[in-house]
Amino acid sequence: STQLTEMKYSLTILILSVQFCLTFAAERCTKNSHCSCNTDKLGEVSLVGIAGEAGYLETNFGEKYKFRFFPCGIEKDWGERCNKQDDPAFCQYIYTQSTTINLGRLESMQVQSFNEFVTVFNYTGGSSLGSTNRSSEIALICNPNITTTVFKFIEEVNLGHYKFELTSNRVCPGLIDEGCQRIDSCTCKLDNEKGIVTMHKLLENMNRVGFEIKDKGTLYYLLPCPIKANSSVYEYCDVGITGDPAGCMKTPDTEKFTLGLQSQLKFKVTQTDPFTTVVNYRGGSTISNTQMKTTLVLECGDEKSETKVEFLGRNPLLDYNFKITDPELCPHW
């Protein structure tokens, strides 16, 4: 009986894996602005806001060169100092010559390649170099587990083509918040400045660190908020996954899986009546090349209603869906 159950489970995972491969085999990221592209399934990759108030990212190469990257636009006076072109994506400053060179124009941006963790943007039409023009490419490396953005020059190839890398948790596809910007892994602030949505107070009221759900012999434990690293609830999780889990699962045969990480999340307001916020957590255990993940629906409940925690099911891409309804999940300050 146990062997038959395991065979059925393995077959199910195999089928889900094939469905996943067929779904994402042709996934592309299509340009929708000079600094973003959009995928059919995984969401948007965007550089909006990544350069902060300065509007550019900067890196030095030895004592001779400095490079600046203007991901989404540039003030005109900077453009005039970058080979007198007002839309550079990259500028090279040569200290010894007090010279500025344009390494590619922003409007020329094309998506050179894409996968879930690396997106490459290419820029052409820079300052002339003999019979051709300088160009650049930048690899946007998704690392959900870091909090800083690292920009660096890699090399010049083919005389006039420059390679850069930008590593950040902000270039991961589909992790751009919509309608509610994250404060921590279980709290976001509404774009309209009308409050926050958080699970902290609800868990405090319940005197718990997470939400426990049992379904057909399987135990799920949702851990959306930061907790102590030595918490006993981690006994439900996959010890092979690095990072704070957002959800864990223990099967009837005591197998343990992690269903997403607190660091790989996205908030999205989906409706206002009743007010509903959806949180997606990715980066869980991997089965047949497919990462397990959690979708958590937070619904603003009636003032007199009791807390309701539900398991809604699992979709073919190993996305485990849950719903929590409670008045504490309504927007408030």
Sequence and secondary structure as in RCSB ss.txt:
>XXXX:A:sequence
STQLTEMKYSLTILILSVQFCLTFAAERCTKNSHCSCNTDKLGEVSLVGIAGEAGYLETNFGEKYKFRFFPCGIE
KDWGERCNKQDDPAFCQYIYTQSTTINLGRLESMQVQSFNEFVTVFNYTGGSSLGSTNRSSEIALICNPNITTTV
FKFIEEVNLGHYKFELTSNRVCPGLIDEGCQRIDSCTCKLDNEKGIVTMHKLLENMNRVGFEIKDKGTLYYLLPC
PIKANSSVYEYCDVGITGDPAGCMKTPDTEKFTLGLQSQLKFKVTQTDPFTTVVNYRGGSTISNTQMKTTLVLEC
GDEKSETKVEFLGRNPLLDYNFKITDPELCPHW
>XXXX:A:secstr
 HHHHHHHHHHHHHHHHHHHHHHHTT  EEEEETTEEEESSS EEE TTTTTTTT EEEEETTTEEEEE TT   
HHHHHTTTT S BSEEEEEGGGTEEEE  BGGG EEEEE SSEEEEEE   SEETTEE EEEEEEEE TT SS E
EEEEEEETTTEEEEEEEEGGGSTT   BSEEEEETTEEEETTSS EEESHHHHHHHT SSEEEEETTEEEEE  S
   TT GGGGGS TTS S BSEEEE TT  EEE  BTTSEEEEEEEETTEEEEEEE    EETTEE EEEEEEEE
  TT   EEEEEEE TTSEEEEEEEEGGGS B 
